[in-house]
Amino acid sequence: MESSTKHSKNRNKVKRVQVTFTEDQWRLIEKFRGIMGSDGAEIVRNIVMAWLAEKSVVSSAVKKEDK
C-alpha cells in the first residue's frame, strides 16, 4: 500500500502542458518511438530532457542546488 501512496503523492507534483505540432513535426517525433519512449508524451519529455542536458542546463541547475 505504501507504493500507491507514494505514487499518488508524486502525481501531485506532476505538471501537464499541452503542445501543438505540425504533421511534419509529429512525423519526425514519431521516428523516435521505441528509441526515446513508447508513447508521445514520453518521447517529447525525453527529447526535451535530452536537449536540456545537451545545453548543460541540467548540470548547471544541479550545481546551483548544491551550493
Phi, psi and omega in degrees: 000332182299320182295324178290326176294315178299317180299316182291327176294319179293328180298328179293339181267359182277137176248134178249141176227149177253128178235156180238134179238149172288168178299320179296317178298317182293323177300320178295315178299318181300334179296343180266002178298131182088341179260312182247008178157173183252343176226168186304313182298317181294319179297311181297316179301315181291325176296315180298314181295323178295320179295315179298319179295318180299324181274007180064016178292320182295309182294325177296319179294320180293317179297320180295321179293327182289340182283000000 
